[in-house]
Amino acid sequence: MAGILVAVFWAILVSFLAVVLVRLAQTLRATTKLVADVTEQAVPLLADASATVRSAQTQLDKVDAIASDVQEVTSNASALSTTVASTFGGPLVKVAAFGYGVRQALGRRGEPEPELARGRGSARRAVIVGRTVPSARGRRRERRDARGQKD
């Protein structure tokens, strides 16, 4: 009886191991096929990636050349701007100041001075786009004088 039990147990164990080995063989076959498929697809992908990297390197070389040209143009423009400013800047400021003085002289030719007309000290005025506007400081002084306060 014991021999029969051992034989049955042994038969069950061998059947279980056979099923496991069959499943393991199927898994190994599927893995082998998967690795082969990945290898077939990876080689062209790697070739494409290599070509893309080479193309990107070429484009980066072109961009580097363009950037160096832009830097050279920028430095030339800066030098030109400095030269123009130093050559024409001083004389243009002088001409503008002279023109402003002539305009002021011609504009006030027949008018009395505003400081003398009011009987106060010098009033500050600011010129904004061709308009003369009294300064805020002068307005404050006028308000304080009207209220009888001191500066």
C-alpha positions in Angstrom: 0.0 0.0 0.0 2.8 2.4 0.8 4.4 1.6 -2.5 1.3 2.5 -4.4 1.0 5.8 -2.5 4.6 6.7 -3.3 4.0 5.8 -6.9 0.9 7.9 -7.2 2.6 10.8 -5.4 5.6 10.4 -7.8 3.3 10.4 -10.8 1.6 13.6 -9.7 5.0 15.2 -9.1 6.2 14.3 -12.5 3.0 15.5 -14.2 3.3 18.8 -12.3 6.9 19.2 -13.4 6.1 18.3 -17.0 3.4 21.0 -17.1 5.8 23.5 -15.6 8.5 22.6 -18.1 6.1 22.9 -21.0 5.0 26.4 -19.9 8.7 27.3 -19.4 9.5 26.2 -22.9 6.6 28.3 -24.3 7.8 31.3 -22.3 11.3 30.9 -23.6 10.1 30.6 -27.2 8.0 33.8 -26.8 11.0 35.6 -25.3 13.3 34.5 -28.1 10.8 35.7 -30.7 10.3 39.0 -28.8 14.1 39.6 -28.7 14.4 38.9 -32.4 11.6 41.3 -33.2 13.1 44.0 -31.0 16.5 43.5 -32.7 15.0 43.8 -36.1 13.3 47.0 -35.2 16.1 48.5 -33.1 18.8 48.4 -35.8 16.9 50.7 -38.2 15.9 52.9 -35.3 19.5 53.3 -34.3 20.5 54.1 -37.8 17.7 56.8 -38.0 18.8 58.2 -34.7 22.4 58.3 -35.8 21.4 60.2 -39.0 19.3 62.6 -37.0 22.2 63.3 -34.6 24.5 64.0 -37.6 21.9 66.3 -39.1 21.4 68.2 -35.8 25.2 68.6 -35.5 25.3 70.2 -39.0 22.5 72.5 -38.1 24.2 73.5 -34.9 27.3 74.3 -36.8 25.3 76.6 -39.1 23.6 78.2 -36.1 27.0 78.8 -34.5 28.2 80.5 -37.7 25.1 82.7 -37.8 25.5 83.6 -34.1 29.1 84.7 -34.6 28.0 86.8 -37.6 25.3 88.4 -35.6 27.7 89.1 -32.8 30.1 90.8 -35.3 27.2 92.9 -36.7 26.2 93.9 -33.2 29.7 95.0 -32.3 29.9 96.9 -35.6 26.5 98.6 -35.0 27.6 99.6 -31.5 30.8 101.1 -32.8 28.9 102.9 -35.5 26.4 104.3 -33.0 29.3 105.5 -30.7 31.0 107.1 -33.7 27.8 108.9 -34.8 27.0 110.0 -31.3 30.4 111.4 -30.7 30.6 113.1 -34.2 27.1 114.5 -34.4 25.9 114.5 -30.8 27.6 117.6 -29.5 26.9 119.8 -32.5 23.3 118.7 -32.6 22.8 119.5 -28.9 24.3 122.9 -29.5 22.1 123.6 -32.6 19.0 122.4 -30.6 19.9 124.7 -27.7 20.4 127.6 -30.1 17.1 127.0 -31.8 15.3 126.8 -28.5 16.9 130.1 -27.4 15.9 131.8 -30.6 12.4 130.5 -30.3 12.1 131.7 -26.7 13.6 135.1 -27.7 11.2 135.5 -30.7 8.2 134.3 -28.7 8.8 136.8 -25.8 9.8 139.8 -27.9 6.8 142.0 -27.2 5.6 140.4 -24.0 6.6 141.5 -20.5 8.5 139.0 -18.4 6.1 136.8 -16.4 8.2 137.3 -13.2 7.9 141.1 -13.5 4.2 141.0 -14.4 3.3 139.0 -11.2 5.7 140.8 -8.9 7.1 137.6 -7.5 10.4 135.9 -7.8 11.4 133.6 -10.6 8.7 131.1 -11.5 9.8 127.7 -12.8 8.2 126.5 -16.0 8.5 123.2 -17.8 8.2 122.7 -21.5 6.1 119.7 -22.5 5.6 119.1 -26.3 5.5 122.7 -27.1 3.4 123.8 -24.1 4.6 125.9 -21.2 3.3 124.6 -17.9 4.1 126.2 -14.5 6.0 123.9 -12.2 4.4 122.2 -9.2 6.7 124.0 -6.9 5.5 127.4 -8.1 1.8 126.3 -7.6 2.5 125.3 -4.1 4.1 128.6 -3.3 1.2 130.4 -4.8 -1.3 128.4 -2.7 0.7 129.0 0.5 1.0 132.7 -0.3 -2.8 132.8 -0.7 -3.3 131.1 2.7 -0.6 133.3 4.4 1.8 130.4 5.1 5.6 130.5 4.7 7.8 128.2 2.6 
